[in-house]
Amino acid sequence: MTGRLRAPAKLNLELKVLGRFPDGSHRIESVLQAVSLADLLMVEKAEPPSIEVTGFEAPTDEANLALRAAAALGQSVRIQLEKRIPPGAGLGGGSSDAAAVLRELAPEREDLAQVAARLGADVPFFLRGGRAIAGGRGEQLEPLPDEDGWYAIAWPGFEVSTGAVYRRFDEVGGGGRNHLLRAALAVEPRLAEFAAGLDEGWVMTGSGSAFFKEASTEEGAMKAAAGLACWTAVARAEPRLSG
């Protein structure tokens, strides 16, 4: 069995939707930042494959991206997953879990990025994390220099469907730092109510439902999160992994 593997969350510091591909999927450009909020995993070879989840809920069948990552490598494993990243929040927890399994089971595999891209658009980013510009469907990555920083994260306690948000985007469009915000608020009225209760400076990550606020210090991030009547976390920017 491995030691505990960390699977960090990500924030979309900016997200632009630039158009659509012939297959209907959307072309984006996004600045991604890995942060210290992280799931924890332990992995061991086992037959049949299985996963045990504690913390937040996650699939325990073949829909789980961590199990699918092992299967994509032709390996059968048992995974213990401590889910600390809220699901369906735009924080990339499932994709990060998958990347952690890929890094652990096949760190030297030359086509690991291609395997990651087949699992999901965010998975390639989590192979190295840090800060990057993501293009295409999210799999085209341009690493950026590491930057220090702190973030308050607020999650309203419910998920928002990524597919539904993109479909609504095609109807309502978008702008600002996150082009998907308008569509997400239209898809989920509770999210509109939640966003209205946040003060200035909060930004939605991904297709929602979590928001973040940047701060230069841990104290500043803690102050931003204080007093909110929802799940909150304070996280630090994480550097790019070597390799």
C-alpha positions as CSV (number, residue, x, y, z in Angstrom):
1,M,0.0,0.0,0.0
2,T,1.2,3.5,-0.8
3,G,1.6,6.2,1.8
4,R,-1.0,8.9,1.7
5,L,-1.2,10.6,-1.6
6,R,-2.3,14.2,-1.8
7,A,-4.7,15.3,-4.5
8,P,-4.9,19.1,-4.4
9,A,-7.9,21.2,-5.5
10,K,-7.7,23.8,-8.2
11,L,-9.2,27.3,-8.8
12,N,-10.0,28.8,-12.1
13,L,-8.6,32.3,-11.5
14,E,-10.0,33.3,-14.9
15,L,-12.2,31.3,-17.3
16,K,-13.1,32.4,-20.8
17,V,-15.3,30.4,-23.3
18,L,-14.0,31.1,-26.7
19,G,-16.2,29.0,-28.9
20,R,-17.2,25.4,-29.7
21,F,-15.5,22.5,-31.5
22,P,-17.2,20.6,-34.3
23,D,-18.3,17.9,-31.8
24,G,-20.1,20.5,-29.7
25,S,-17.7,20.7,-26.8
26,H,-16.5,24.2,-25.8
27,R,-13.1,25.8,-26.3
28,I,-11.9,27.6,-23.3
29,E,-8.9,29.5,-21.9
30,S,-8.4,29.5,-18.2
31,V,-5.8,30.3,-15.6
32,L,-5.6,27.4,-13.2
33,Q,-4.0,27.4,-9.7
34,A,-3.5,24.3,-7.5
35,V,-4.2,25.0,-3.8
36,S,-3.5,23.2,-0.6
37,L,-7.1,22.0,0.0
38,A,-6.6,18.3,-0.9
39,D,-8.1,14.9,-0.9
40,L,-6.0,12.0,0.6
41,L,-5.7,8.6,-1.0
42,M,-4.0,5.3,-0.3
43,V,-3.7,2.8,-3.1
44,E,-2.7,-0.9,-3.2
45,K,-2.8,-3.6,-5.8
46,A,-5.9,-5.8,-5.3
47,E,-8.5,-7.9,-7.2
48,P,-11.3,-7.0,-7.8
49,P,-10.9,-3.2,-7.9
50,S,-12.7,-1.3,-5.2
51,I,-12.8,2.1,-3.4
52,E,-13.8,3.1,0.1
53,V,-14.7,6.7,0.6
54,T,-14.9,8.8,3.7
55,G,-15.7,12.5,4.1
56,F,-17.7,14.0,1.2
57,E,-19.6,11.6,-1.0
58,A,-18.0,10.2,-4.2
59,P,-18.9,7.4,-6.6
60,T,-17.8,3.9,-5.4
61,D,-18.2,2.2,-8.8
62,E,-16.6,2.5,-12.2
63,A,-17.8,6.1,-12.4
64,N,-15.1,7.1,-9.9
65,L,-12.2,8.7,-11.8
66,A,-9.6,7.3,-9.4
67,L,-10.6,3.8,-10.2
68,R,-10.9,4.6,-13.9
69,A,-7.4,6.0,-13.8
70,A,-6.0,2.7,-12.5
71,A,-8.1,0.8,-15.1
72,A,-6.7,3.0,-17.9
73,L,-3.2,1.8,-16.8
74,G,-4.4,-1.9,-16.9
75,Q,-4.1,-2.2,-13.1
76,S,-6.6,-3.4,-10.5
77,V,-6.4,-1.6,-7.1
78,R,-8.1,-0.9,-3.9
79,I,-8.3,2.7,-3.0
80,Q,-9.0,4.4,0.4
81,L,-10.2,7.9,-0.4
82,E,-10.6,10.6,2.2
83,K,-12.7,13.2,0.4
84,R,-11.9,16.7,1.6
85,I,-12.8,18.6,-1.6
86,P,-16.5,19.3,-2.0
87,P,-17.9,17.5,-5.0
88,G,-19.5,19.2,-7.9
89,A,-18.0,22.5,-6.8
90,G,-15.7,23.4,-9.7
91,L,-12.7,22.5,-7.6
92,G,-11.6,19.5,-9.6
93,G,-11.4,16.9,-6.8
94,G,-12.3,13.9,-8.9
95,S,-9.8,14.8,-11.6
96,S,-7.1,15.4,-9.0
97,D,-7.8,12.0,-7.5
98,A,-7.3,10.4,-10.9
99,A,-4.0,12.3,-11.5
100,A,-2.7,11.2,-8.1
101,V,-3.3,7.6,-9.0
102,L,-1.7,8.0,-12.4
103,R,1.4,9.6,-10.9
104,E,1.7,6.8,-8.3
105,L,1.2,3.8,-10.5
106,A,3.0,4.9,-13.7
107,P,5.3,7.9,-12.9
108,E,7.7,7.1,-15.8
109,R,5.1,6.4,-18.5
110,E,5.8,8.6,-21.5
111,D,2.2,8.9,-22.6
112,L,0.8,9.7,-19.1
113,A,-0.5,13.1,-20.2
114,Q,-2.4,11.4,-23.1
115,V,-3.9,8.9,-20.7
116,A,-4.9,11.7,-18.4
117,A,-6.6,13.7,-21.2
118,R,-8.8,10.7,-22.0
119,L,-10.0,10.6,-18.4
120,G,-11.1,14.3,-18.3
121,A,-10.1,17.7,-19.4
122,D,-8.7,18.8,-15.9
123,V,-6.7,15.6,-15.3
124,P,-3.6,16.6,-17.3
125,F,-3.3,19.8,-15.2
126,F,-3.2,17.9,-12.0
127,L,-0.3,15.7,-13.1
128,R,2.0,18.7,-12.3
129,G,-0.4,21.3,-10.7
130,G,1.1,24.7,-9.9
131,R,-0.2,27.5,-12.1
132,A,-0.9,27.2,-15.8
133,I,-3.0,28.5,-18.7
134,A,-5.3,25.8,-20.0
135,G,-6.6,25.9,-23.6
136,G,-8.6,23.7,-25.9
137,R,-11.0,21.7,-23.9
138,G,-8.7,22.3,-20.9
139,E,-6.1,19.8,-21.8
140,Q,-3.7,22.1,-23.6
141,L,-1.4,23.5,-20.9
142,E,1.1,26.3,-20.7
143,P,2.9,26.3,-17.3
144,L,3.2,29.7,-15.6
145,P,5.7,30.8,-12.9
146,D,4.6,29.9,-9.4
147,E,3.1,32.7,-7.4
148,D,2.4,32.7,-3.7
149,G,-1.0,33.6,-2.4
150,W,-3.9,32.7,-0.2
151,Y,-7.5,32.0,-1.0
152,A,-10.7,31.9,1.0
153,I,-13.1,29.3,-0.5
154,A,-16.9,29.2,0.1
155,W,-19.2,26.3,-1.0
156,P,-22.9,26.5,-0.6
157,G,-23.4,22.8,0.0
158,F,-24.9,21.7,-3.3
159,E,-23.6,20.7,-6.7
160,V,-24.1,22.3,-10.1
161,S,-24.1,20.2,-13.3
162,T,-21.2,21.2,-15.5
163,G,-23.1,20.0,-18.6
164,A,-26.2,22.0,-17.7
165,V,-24.1,25.2,-17.2
166,Y,-22.4,24.9,-20.6
167,R,-25.7,24.3,-22.3
168,R,-27.2,27.4,-20.7
169,F,-24.1,29.3,-21.6
170,D,-24.9,28.7,-25.3
171,E,-28.2,30.5,-24.5
172,V,-27.2,33.4,-22.3
173,G,-23.5,33.9,-22.9
174,G,-21.2,35.4,-20.3
175,G,-18.4,37.8,-19.4
176,G,-16.2,38.9,-16.6
177,R,-13.5,36.8,-14.9
178,N,-15.6,33.7,-15.3
179,H,-17.7,33.5,-18.4
180,L,-19.8,30.7,-16.9
181,L,-21.1,32.6,-13.9
182,R,-24.2,34.0,-15.7
183,A,-25.1,30.5,-16.9
184,A,-24.5,28.9,-13.5
185,L,-26.8,31.4,-11.8
186,A,-29.5,30.8,-14.4
187,V,-29.2,27.0,-13.9
188,E,-29.4,27.0,-10.1
189,P,-31.5,29.8,-8.4
190,R,-30.0,28.8,-5.1
191,L,-26.6,29.7,-6.4
192,A,-27.8,33.2,-7.4
193,E,-29.0,33.7,-3.8
194,F,-25.7,32.4,-2.4
195,A,-23.7,34.7,-4.7
196,A,-25.8,37.7,-3.7
197,G,-24.8,37.2,-0.1
198,L,-21.1,37.4,-0.8
199,D,-19.3,40.7,-0.6
200,E,-17.1,42.2,-3.4
201,G,-14.2,40.3,-4.7
202,W,-15.6,36.7,-4.7
203,V,-15.2,34.8,-8.0
204,M,-16.8,31.5,-9.0
205,T,-14.5,28.7,-9.9
206,G,-15.1,26.5,-12.9
207,S,-18.8,25.9,-13.6
208,G,-19.6,26.3,-9.8
209,S,-20.7,26.0,-7.2
210,A,-17.8,27.1,-5.1
211,F,-16.5,30.7,-5.0
212,F,-13.1,32.0,-3.9
213,K,-11.5,35.3,-2.8
214,E,-7.8,36.1,-3.1
215,A,-5.7,37.4,-0.2
216,S,-2.1,38.2,0.2
217,T,-1.9,36.6,3.7
218,E,-3.4,33.7,5.6
219,E,-5.0,36.1,8.0
220,G,-6.6,38.0,5.1
221,A,-8.1,34.8,3.7
222,M,-9.4,33.8,7.1
223,K,-11.0,37.2,7.6
224,A,-12.7,36.8,4.2
225,A,-14.2,33.4,5.1
226,A,-15.2,34.4,8.7
227,G,-18.9,34.8,9.3
228,L,-20.1,33.0,6.2
229,A,-23.0,30.6,6.9
230,C,-21.6,27.8,4.7
231,W,-18.7,25.4,4.3
232,T,-15.5,27.4,4.0
233,A,-11.8,26.7,3.7
234,V,-8.5,28.7,3.6
235,A,-6.0,27.4,1.1
236,R,-2.5,28.4,-0.1
237,A,-1.3,28.4,-3.7
238,E,0.8,25.3,-4.4
239,P,3.9,25.1,-6.6
240,R,4.2,23.0,-9.7
241,L,5.4,19.4,-9.0
242,S,8.8,18.5,-10.4
243,G,9.2,15.9,-13.1
